[in-house]
């Protein structure tokens, strides 16, 4: 033992063990055996906060078909979804396709002239700045490209004119031009040349006031608008299976009521999600990019276990919505706000609490509840959650539940550090 070699080896081993011990302690001090994430708040307007029902919906309106024998080419002067008064002109009749096309070109020229005259007026662009206009140009260019990509050719001309307007406005703001007098004169000359010798053979007028729709599909009289709130699933399917064809002399229709309905059939399970009087949000992904606010007016089913015909009332109307008949739709039935946590963080735990009843009696209660583990210093604590809405990946929790619902002293709060990965988790466990 007194050998220098043995003493040297013993010293080396001792130093190695000391270094190992120090390294182990440093590792323990800095290593966290769990993975965490911060609890965030989501509002009802955020994506993924709505419970959605997928269905096929049919638009039901109070529609009167305009029937008129015409010998010529029809050019509509009112867009689909536009409001018209009784006796108002909805279309003009021209002798040839060339005359009809010329008239459409004249209307486009009139719009361009009007826009240029507005831009040339003193003070029309006083509030505009180049940065704002550049952003508007980008937005309108994107909108134009999207409409082209989606095949929405009916609204391409309108989108093109919107883009052209802001492009011209930028020219004025940046002093590229002083006015558009020469351009207005040229367009006016083109318009007058096209107008020379051309006159409409006649007009088509609205028999009543309402919303005009040029497309007639034959379903205008299949569903009873006045009794639509009592429609059953069987009646709905029967209506869809009806063989229809539009009248040969039909040139459009008038929706006499601004209020219209969407009817769809849903399962018994989904029917429970619809409450009469509640507001929902309707989307038609294959028909329009617009969403529509609607109100649940009827949920008709034979029994609680049977499918239901749901009737939704709408009041919004535009060109795309006016053309809807039967389309795939998404219905956001309920929108939630609250604390969002990962589904991976959710656990079940047995919790015991003691509380005092109104008569002063002390009661001890034990219950298994759903909750998450939250970092509290170097420890983790279990906090019960009250789920409002859940998916396969996350849960939206009530941030302010009733005290009677809670078995723990408090629930999860905004910015809590929540454990999403870890083993052998329990209340009070030290993880650092």
N, C-alpha and C positions, 0 to 999 in steps of 0.2 A: 504493500500500500504506500510505502514511502518512495516508490520508484517515481522519478520525475515524469516518465511517460504516462503512468497511471494517473498521476495528479493532473497532468495536462489534459488527458482524455476526460477526466471527471469535470474539469473546469469547462471544457468545450460543451459537454452534455448539459451542464447546469445552465450555461449561457443560452443554449438552444431552447431548453425548456422555458427559460425566462422570456425569451423573444416570442415563443409560441403563445405563452400565457398573455403577454401584452397584446399581441396581434388578435387573440381571441376576444379579449375585452374590448378592444377598439372596434372589432367587427360587430360584437353584440351591441355596442353603444350606437352604431350607425346603421345597422341593418334592421329593416322593418319587414316583418314576416307576412305582411298583408299588403294588398294593393288597394288604393282608394281613389275616389273621384269626388268632385264638389257638387253638392246638390244645387240645382238651378230652378228658377221659376219660369213657367211657360204660361202664356195667356191664351185665351180662346182663339185669338187671331193667328197664332203660330201654326205652322204646318204640323200635322200629326196629332192635333189635339181634338179631333172630331171623330165621333163614332159614325161610320159611313155604311149605308145600306145600298147595295147594287141592285138595280132593277131595270125593267123595260117600261118606259112611260109613254103614254099617248096624250097629246095635247087636244083638249076639248074646248072649243070656242062657240060663241053664238054667231054662226056664220050664215050669211045670205049671199047666194051666188048671183053674180051679175051676168045675165044672159042677153046677148045682143047679136043679131045677124050683121056681119060686117063684110063688105066687099072691098078689101084693101089690107094694108099692113098696119098693125097696131104698134104704136109707140107710147109707152107708159110715161106719164109725167109725175107720178107719185111713187116713191119707193115703197117696197114692202115694209109694213110696220108704221107707215106714215098716217097721220090723222087727216081725215077729210070731212067736210061738211056736207049736208044733204044738197044734192045738185051740183056739187063741186066736180071739176073735171079730173078724171083719173087717167085718161088715155086719149090719144088723138089717132085718127085713121088717115093713112096716106095711100096714094095710088100705087106706088111701087116700093120695093126694098131700097132703092137708091134714094127716093124722097125721104123715107123713114130714117135711113142712115144719115142723110144730110141734116135732118132736124136734130138728131142726137148730137151731131157735130156742132150745130148752131148753139145748142144748150151749153156744151162744153166751152165754146168761145165766149158766150155770155158770162159764164162763171169766171173765166180768166180775165175778161175785161173788168168785171166788177172788182175782183181782187186787186188788180193793178191800179185801178182808180182809187181804191181805199188806201193802198200803200203810198200813192202819190199825194194824198191829202196831207196838209200841214198838221203835224202833231200825231200822226197815226202810229209812228214808231218811236215816240219820245221815251217810252219806258223800256225799250228793248236794248240789250247789250249783246256784244258779240259772243261771249261765253255762253249765255243763255240760249242764243240762237243756234250755236253749234251743237249744244246738247239736244235741242228740239229737232235739228236736222238728223242727228244720229238716231233718235227715237223713231222718227217718222220713216226713215230709211229702213230700219229694222222691221217696223210694222208692215211696210210695203213688201219686203222680202218674205215675211212670214205669211202674208195673205197669198202671195204667189206660190209659195211652197205648199200651202194647205189647199190650194185649188179654189180659193175664195175669189174667183174672177169677177163676181158681180160687184164687189166693193173695191176692186183694184183702181178704178178710175178716181174714186173719191180719195183714196190714199195717195195717189199720184198728185192730185191737185193740192192736197195738204202739204206734201213735201215741196212742191213747186212754190207755194206761197211763202214758206219760211226761207227758201233759197233766195227768192226775190227780195224778201225783207232784209236779209243779210247784205244784199247788194246796196240797199239804201243806207243801212246803218254804217257800213264800211266805206261809204262814199264812192263805191265803184260806179254808181250811176246817180244822177241828180233826180231823175224822174223816168217814167215809162211812157211818155207821150208818144214817141215813135212806135213803140210796141203796141200800144192801145190803138193807134191809127191803123196799123197793119192788121190787127185782129178784127177791128171793126169792118175794114174793107173785105176781109175774108167772109165774115158773117153776112154782110149785105149781099155779097156775090152769091152765097149759098141760098139766101132767102128769096132772091129774085125769081119770080115766076112760080114759086112753090107755095102751096096753101093746103091745109088739111081738108080732107073730104068731109070730115065730121069729127065729133067728139063722143066719148063715153063718160057718162056722169054717174056719180054715186046716188043710188036710190034712197040712202039714208046716211046719217052721220055715223062715223066709227073709224076703225082701223082698216086700211086697205091691204089686201094680199093678192098678188097677181096669180099665184098658183092655185089651181083647183084640182083636188085629188079624188073626189067622189065620196069622201067620208064626212062631208059637211052635215049630212042629215042622218048619219048612222047612229050616233050617240045623242041622246036627249039632253041637251044642255040644261034645261029647266029642272030636270030630275036627276042630275048627275050625282048629287050627294047621296043618293040611295043605291047607286050601282053596285052589283054583286060581282064576285070573280067570274061566275058563269056568264053573266050578261056582258062583261068586258071581253071575254074570250070570244063569245058569239059575235060581238060587233067587229072584232078584228078579223074574223073568218068570213065576214060578209064580202061577197064579190061586188065590187063597185067599179064604176067608170064615170069620169066627168062628162057633163053634158057637152055636146059638140059645139054649141054656141056660147059656152062659158068663157068669159074674158077676165074673170077675177071674182073676188068676193069681199064683202064688208063684214067685219066683226063689230056687231052692234054694241057689245059690252067690252069695256076696257079690262074687265076682270075675266080671266080664263083659268082653266084647270089642267092639271096633269094627273092622270089616273094610272096606277100601277098595281100589280098583284104581288104580294110578299108572303113569305112563310109565316106560320103562327108565331115562331120565335121572333122574327123581325117585327111582326105586328105589335108586339109589346113595347117596342121602342117609339111608337108613334102615339102621341097624346093630342086629342083634339084641342085646337087653340094654340099649340106650340109652333114656334117659327123654326123652319128648317132652311137649308141652303141646297139648291138644285144645281147640278152641273150636267151638261150634255157634251162629253169629251169628243165625240165624233161629229158634232154638228156646229158647235160654237165654243169660243174660248171664254165667253161670258158666263158668270154664275148668276143665279136668280134666287132672291129671297121669296119663300113661299110660306103659307100657313096651312097646317093640317086641319082640314074641314070635316073629314069623315074617315073612319076605320071600320069597314063593313065586313063582318065574318059571321058564319053560322054558329060557331062555338069558339071557345078559347083555344081549342086545339086545331082549328082549321085555318087555312090561308085566308088572307084578307085583301079586299080592294081598298086601297088607300087613295083618298082624293085630296090633292094639294091645290090651294088657290094661289094664283100669281097675278100681279098687276103690272110688272115690267114688260115692255115690248120694244123690240127693235127689228131690223130687217132679217136677221138670222133666226130669232125666236119666232117670227111670224111664219116662217116656212117649216117649222117643226111639225111633225105628226107623231110617228112612233119611233122613238130613239132609246138607245141605252143611256141610262142616267145614274148618277151617283147622288145620293141623298145624305147630307150631313145632318143627322137627326139631333145630336147633342154635341155641344162644344164645351170643353173643360179647361179650367185654369187651376194651377196648383204647383206643387213641388214635384219635379220630375226626377226619378231615380231609376237606375238600371235594374232590369229584372234579375240580373245576377246577384244583386245586393240583397234581395228579399229572402228572409228566412222565417221559420216558425219557431217560437220559443214559449215555454210555459212561464207565465208571470203571475206573481202573487201580490195582491194589494190589500191594504186594510183601510177601511173607511167607516165613518160614523153615520148611521141612519138618522132620520129626523127625530126619532124618539130617544136618541142618545145611545142606542145600542151599537157596539163596535162589531163590525163584520169583517171577516177575512175571506177573500175570494181568490181562487186560482183558476186561470184560464189560459188556453193555448191561443196565441194571437200572432198576426203577421207583422213583421217589422224589419228594421235594418240595424246594423251595428255601426256606430258612429265613434270616430276618434275623439277622446277627451283626454288631452295630454298624451301620456304614454299608455293609457288604458283604452279599451273599447267598451262602450255602453250600448245596451239594447234599447231601441226606441220603437214603440208601436207606430204603424202607419195605418191610415184610413184611406184605402184606394178609392179614387173616383172613376178612373178609367185605366185600362191596362191593355198592352199588346204583348206579343211574344218577346219584345226587347226592352220595354220600359213600362213604368207605372207612374201615373199622375196622382199625387196624394193630396188630401185635404190639409192645407196648412193651419187651419183653425177649427179642428173638430170639437164637438161637445165634450166636456170633461167626463161625462158619464160613459162615453165610448172608449176612453183611454184606460188601459191597465197600467201603463207606465206614467211617470211624472210629467212627461212631455212627449211630443211627437217630433218628427224630423223637421228641421228648419232650413231656410235658405242659407247657403254657403256652408252647411255642415259637411265635414269630411267623412264620406260614407265608404265603408269597406265593401269592395266588390269582389275581392279574391282573398282567400285565406282558409286555413284549416283549424279545426278544433276551436271554433269561435264560441265564446261565452261572455256573459256580462261581467265586467270587471277584469278581464284578461289583460295582462301587461304584454305589449307587443314590441316595446323598445327597450 
